[in-house]
Amino acid sequence: MKKTVVSTLLFALAFLFCIHGTAFSATTTQQKLVQESTIEQVMKRGVLRVGMDIFQPWAMKDKNGKLIGFEIDVATRLAEDMGVKVEFVPTAWSGIIPALLTGKFDVIIGGMGITPKRALKVNFSQPYEFSGMSIVAHKELAAGFNTLESFNNKDVQIAVKLGTTAAAAAKKYMPNAQLRMFDNETQAYQELRNGKVHAVVGSAPRPAYEAVDYADSLFLPMQETFTKEPIGFALRKGDSDTLAYFNSWITVVSLEGWLQERHSYWFGTKNWIDQVE
């Protein structure tokens, strides 16, 4: 009988110890996750490092070499609301996700479309913008082309920026065309102006701007975009605190109308064009 009581007491003590140990371990793990979250690191550092690439009107350099554009406004406002400085890290689009994953910056704010393939590697915030693909063509080389099917021909060459959803859209909707890949949009559009490719597929509204600025040689085969894609912030996986903050911030600035006001300025007007080189 005595042995039974002692055994019961020992079992109860061991059970209580296990519960306490588990609770302590869970608390320690939670504290570690909070300390290691991107948002906490940014606050301690006092700087939000933002990965982005150059393409109009999302992010551009003005005549003095200063970055301007829709994404620049978004990232700057985000940092201000966090009470920290912002540091932009221009990165080639084809390597921007690997650069995020290796810690070169804290977040990608660069017009990145949310896709299932990308979501396997990074976590996306809720959309803060929507974009779509458009196509601008050379008047001589693409004379009479007025549908996507017109360009879906093995003799047609289409320029796109490497690693973008524009490249994916061109492959999907014009699989028979020859795709010419370029590291940046400037090279792609220059190739079109030089009459070396039939068309460029890119995020709106850049193709429309090109058609207006070079109306003597370029045109829009279709006035509307042929895709619609959500745009989100991209961050490293396993960071729920940072994701929650970004989503909350996007909700607030959307409801107050600030995002729409910035969108209208950068995408609905060209009042900024004289600032750009």
N, C-alpha and C positions, 0 to 999 in steps of 0.2 A: 504493500500500500504506500509505504514511504517512498519507495523508488518511483512509483507511478506519479506521485505529487511532484517530486523533483524533476522528473522527465517532462511533465506538463509545463512546469515553470520555465525550464530551460528552453522548451519549444516556443513558449510565449515570448520569452526575451529575444530569442533568435528572430522570430517573426517581426517583432517591433523594430529590431535593429535593421532588418531588411527593408522595412517600410521607410524608416528614417533615412537609410542609405540611398534608397531609390529617390526619395524626395530631394535629398541634398544633391544627388547627381543631376536630377532634372533642373534644379535651380541653377546649379553651376553651368550646365549646358546652355540654359536660356541666357544667362549673363554673358557667356562667351559669344553666343550668336549676336547679341545686341552690340557688344563691343567690336565685333568683327564686321558688322554691317557697313555697307558703303556710306550710308547716311551719317553714321557716327564718325567714320574716318574723315569724311568731308568736313564735318563740323569741327573736329579737332585740328585738322589741317588748315581750315579757313579758306579753302579753295576747292571749287568744283571743276574737275577736269572733264572737258567735253570733246569727244571724238566726232569729227565731221569731215566733209569733203566739199570741194568748190563746185557749185552748179547753180545757175540763176533760176529763180530769184531766191532760192533757199539760203545760199551762203556765197558771198562774192567779196572781192577786194575793191575798195574804192580807189580813187586816184592817188590817195596818200598811203595806200597799202593797208588800210584798216578794214577789218571784216565787217560787212553789213549784210542784211538779208533777213528773211522770215525766221530761219532757225537761230540766227544770231540774236534776234530780239527775244525769242522764246527762252533760250538758254540764259541770256543776261537777266531777264525778269525772274527766272527760276532761282538763280544764284542770289539775286537781291532779296527775294522773299525768304531765302534760307539764312540770310545775313552773312554770306561769304562772297569771295571774289570768284570770277569765272576765268578759266584758262582754256582757250581753244587749242585743240591738237589736230591740225589738218592731217588727214590720213588717206592714202589711196583707197578707193572704195573696195577694190578686190581683196584688200587685207584688213578691212576695218573691224570685222568681227573677231578674227584672231588677235588683233591688237587689244580689243576690249577684254578678251578672255585672259590675256597675259598681264593685264593690269596697267596698260599704257595710259588709260584714262578711266573715268568712273562710269560714264554713260555715253551712248551714242544718241545724239540729237542731230539728225542729218537727213531728214526726209526718208527714213527707212520704212519701206512697206512691210507690213506684218504678213508673213507667209508661214505655212506649216513647216517648211524646210528650215527656215531661220529659227523658228520657235523650238526646234530640237536642240539648238545650241545656246540660245539666249532667252531670257524672259522679256516679254514686251509689256509696256504699260497699256492702259486703255488708249484708243485712238485720240489724238489731239488735232488731227487734220486728215483730210481725204484727198487723194490724188488720183490721176488717171493717165494712161498713156495716149499720146497723140503722135501723128506722123506728119512730117513736112517733106516735100519732094522737090526734085529738080524739074523745072518746066519743060526742058527739052528731053531729058532722059525718060521722064515719067509722063509724057504728054498723053492725055486721055485716061490716066489712071484715076479712078474715083471710088474704089472699094479696096478693102484689104486683099481680096482675092486677086485684084489686079497686080499686086506686088508678090503674090505667092507663086513665083516662077523661078526656075533654076537660073535664068539669065539675069535676074534682078539682084542687085547688091544693096544691102541695107546696113547702115552704120549704127552702132549702139555702143554704149559705155559698158565696159567689162564689169561683170559681177552685179549688175543692176536688175531690177524687175523689168526694165525696158528690154533687156536682152532676153529675159524669160518670156515676155509677151511676144516679142518678135518670133521666137522659136515656136511658140504655141500657135499663133495666128497666121504665120507665114513660114511654115516648115520647109517649103521648097526653095525659098530664097537663100542667097548666100549672105551670111552675116559677117560683117567686118567689125572686129572688136577693137575699141580704143580705151586707153587708160583714163581719159577725161573727155568731157563733152565738147570742149573747145576744138579738139582735134577732129571729132566726129562731124561737127557742123562745118568746119573748114573744108573737110573732104567733100562734103555735099556742095558747098559754094564753088569749089573748084571743078565740079562736074565729074568727080571720080566715083560717086555712088548715086544710086537712084533716090534714096531717101534716108532720113534719120528717124528712128523711133525714140521718143524721150518723154519725160514727165511734163505734163502741162504746167504752166503755159509757155514754156520755152519754145516749142515748135511754132506756135502762133506768132511769137515775137520775131522769130527768124523770118517767117513768111512776110511779115510787115516790113521789117528792116531791109530785106533783100528781095523786094517784090518784083524786081526785074528778072530774077532768075529762079525764085522759089515760090511754092504755093502749098496750100493745105488741101489735100485730096478729100478730106472729110473735116467738117467743122467741129464735130464733137469728139470727145475722147472715146476710145474703144475698150477701155477697162476702167474699173474703179477699185481703188485699194486703200485700206486704212493705214495710217502712218502712226507709229508709236515710238516712244523712247525704248532703247534696248539696254538691258543691264545683265550682269552675270546672274546665273541661276542660284537658287538657294538663299535669296536675300529678300525675305518677305517685308521687312521693315521699310526698306528703300522703295520697293514696289508700291507699298501702301501709301507712302508719302507722295510719290510721283502721281499716282492715281487721284489722290485727294487734291493735289495742286491743279491738275488738269481740270478737274470738276469745277473748282472755284473760279479759275480764270475763264473757263468756258461760260459759266453762268453769268459772270459779270460783263461778258461781251468783249473782253480784251482780245481773246484769240481771234474772234471774227473781225475786229477792227484792224488787227495786224495783217490778217489774211487779205482783207479788202485792199489795204495799201499796197502790199507786195505783189498780189496776184491780180487785182482788179484795176490797177493803174500802172503807169510807167513814170510816175513823178520822181522816181529814184534814179532813172536811167542816166542823168547827167552826172551822177556821182561815180559811175563806174567807168573804168578805163576803156 
